[in-house]
Amino acid sequence: MTVFDIPIAELNGRADLLSRHRGRTLLIVNVASRCALAGQYAGLETLAHRHREDGLSVIAVPCNQFGEQEPGTAEEIADFCSARQISFPFTEKTDVNGADRHPLYTALTPFADAEGHTGDVRWNFEKFLVSPAGTCVGRFGPTVDPQDPELLRAVRAQVQ
């Protein structure tokens, strides 16, 4: 089983978002519109646009588990994205930690970041890089900017 086999719906309810990206490199990011790190949306959009033709898909996963910073409905989250011209797909609102952790994050969280951290997602905007084969190959902390050279090198290594 790969990440592409894990069912998760889009924000609009359309099923199996990940399977539609099978064979592409994914950058999966848990997001929250009211987080101080929400400025990263612009960098994620730039990254998604710049590498879309190379085979990269940025996938946003709205989560309200950190300071209740994503309290909105699916419609409110969609309006937020539209107002900021965010074009990459969003999943349904999802738990990334705890008893109701989505199976996607059960698959991703064992992977260690550069500091050796595994397990629970620490905050909004933690990033997981998934290879075209559907395995996690990178994990980046919440404060790692989408334009960080280390993250960009990791993405380029997967899309080329």
C-alpha positions as CSV (number, residue, x, y, z in Angstrom):
1,M,0.0,0.0,0.0
2,T,1.3,3.5,-0.9
3,V,0.1,7.0,0.0
4,F,-1.8,7.0,-3.2
5,D,-4.0,4.2,-2.0
6,I,-5.2,6.0,1.1
7,P,-8.7,7.4,0.6
8,I,-9.2,11.0,1.5
9,A,-11.8,13.3,0.0
10,E,-11.2,16.8,-1.4
11,L,-12.6,19.8,0.4
12,N,-15.6,19.8,-1.9
13,G,-16.3,16.1,-1.0
14,R,-14.9,14.5,-4.2
15,A,-13.4,11.2,-3.3
16,D,-9.9,9.8,-3.6
17,L,-7.9,12.9,-4.0
18,L,-4.5,11.2,-3.6
19,S,-5.2,8.4,-6.1
20,R,-5.7,11.1,-8.8
21,H,-2.1,12.2,-8.2
22,R,-0.6,8.7,-8.5
23,G,2.9,8.8,-10.0
24,R,3.5,12.5,-9.1
25,T,5.6,13.9,-6.3
26,L,3.5,15.2,-3.5
27,L,4.2,17.9,-0.9
28,I,1.5,17.3,1.8
29,V,1.1,20.2,4.2
30,N,-1.3,20.5,7.2
31,V,-2.7,24.0,7.0
32,A,-4.7,26.5,9.0
33,S,-6.0,29.8,7.7
34,R,-5.7,31.6,11.0
35,C,-2.2,30.5,11.8
36,A,0.7,33.0,12.0
37,L,2.4,30.7,9.5
38,A,-0.3,31.2,6.9
39,G,2.0,33.5,5.0
40,Q,3.5,30.2,3.7
41,Y,0.5,29.8,1.4
42,A,2.1,32.2,-1.1
43,G,5.4,30.2,-1.1
44,L,3.4,26.9,-1.5
45,E,1.5,28.4,-4.4
46,T,4.8,29.5,-6.0
47,L,6.3,26.1,-5.5
48,A,3.2,24.3,-6.9
49,H,3.1,26.6,-9.9
50,R,6.8,26.4,-10.7
51,H,7.0,22.6,-10.5
52,R,3.5,21.5,-11.7
53,E,4.8,20.5,-15.1
54,D,7.7,18.7,-13.5
55,G,5.3,16.4,-11.7
56,L,4.8,18.1,-8.3
57,S,1.4,18.3,-6.6
58,V,1.1,20.4,-3.4
59,I,-1.8,19.0,-1.3
60,A,-3.1,21.0,1.6
61,V,-4.7,19.3,4.6
62,P,-6.8,21.7,6.7
63,C,-6.6,20.8,10.4
64,N,-8.1,22.5,13.5
65,Q,-6.0,20.6,16.1
66,F,-3.5,23.4,16.7
67,G,-4.9,26.3,18.6
68,E,-8.2,25.9,16.8
69,Q,-6.8,27.9,13.9
70,E,-8.9,26.3,11.2
71,P,-12.4,26.5,12.6
72,G,-14.2,27.2,9.3
73,T,-16.5,25.1,7.3
74,A,-15.5,23.6,3.9
75,E,-17.1,26.5,2.2
76,E,-15.3,29.1,4.4
77,I,-12.0,27.4,3.7
78,A,-12.7,27.4,0.0
79,D,-13.6,31.1,0.1
80,F,-10.3,31.8,2.0
81,C,-8.4,30.0,-0.8
82,S,-10.3,31.7,-3.6
83,A,-9.6,35.1,-2.1
84,R,-5.9,34.4,-2.0
85,Q,-5.8,32.7,-5.5
86,I,-4.6,29.4,-4.0
87,S,-4.8,26.8,-6.8
88,F,-3.5,23.6,-5.3
89,P,-6.0,21.1,-3.9
90,F,-7.3,20.8,-0.3
91,T,-8.5,17.7,1.4
92,E,-11.4,17.6,3.7
93,K,-10.7,18.9,7.2
94,T,-8.7,16.2,8.9
95,D,-7.1,15.2,12.3
96,V,-3.4,14.7,12.0
97,N,-2.8,13.5,15.6
98,G,-4.6,11.6,18.3
99,A,-7.2,8.9,18.3
100,D,-8.9,10.2,15.2
101,R,-5.6,10.6,13.2
102,H,-6.3,10.1,9.5
103,P,-4.6,7.0,8.0
104,L,-2.7,9.4,5.7
105,Y,-0.9,10.8,8.8
106,T,-0.5,7.3,10.3
107,A,1.6,6.5,7.1
108,L,3.5,9.8,7.1
109,T,4.4,10.5,10.7
110,P,6.9,7.7,11.3
111,F,9.3,9.4,8.9
112,A,12.0,11.6,10.6
113,D,12.7,15.2,9.8
114,A,16.3,16.5,9.7
115,E,16.3,16.9,13.5
116,G,15.3,13.2,13.9
117,H,11.7,14.0,15.0
118,T,9.2,11.3,14.2
119,G,5.6,10.8,15.4
120,D,3.0,13.5,16.0
121,V,2.8,16.5,13.8
122,R,4.0,19.5,15.9
123,W,2.1,22.4,14.4
124,N,0.4,23.8,11.3
125,F,2.4,23.8,8.1
126,E,4.5,20.7,8.8
127,K,5.4,19.3,5.3
128,F,5.8,15.8,4.1
129,L,7.4,15.0,0.7
130,V,6.2,11.9,-1.0
131,S,7.9,10.2,-4.0
132,P,6.2,9.3,-7.2
133,A,6.3,5.7,-5.9
134,G,4.1,6.8,-3.0
135,T,6.5,6.6,-0.1
136,C,7.5,9.4,2.3
137,V,11.0,10.7,1.5
138,G,11.2,13.9,3.4
139,R,9.7,15.7,6.4
140,F,10.1,19.4,7.1
141,G,9.1,21.3,10.2
142,P,6.4,24.0,10.4
143,T,8.7,26.9,10.2
144,V,10.6,25.6,7.1
145,D,9.7,28.1,4.4
146,P,8.4,26.5,1.1
147,Q,11.3,28.3,-0.6
148,D,13.9,27.0,1.8
149,P,16.9,25.7,-0.2
150,E,16.9,22.2,1.5
151,L,13.2,21.7,0.7
152,L,13.7,22.9,-2.8
153,R,16.6,20.4,-3.3
154,A,14.5,17.6,-2.0
155,V,11.6,18.5,-4.3
156,R,13.9,18.8,-7.3
157,A,15.5,15.4,-6.6
158,Q,12.0,13.8,-6.8
159,V,10.6,15.6,-9.8
160,Q,13.7,15.2,-12.1
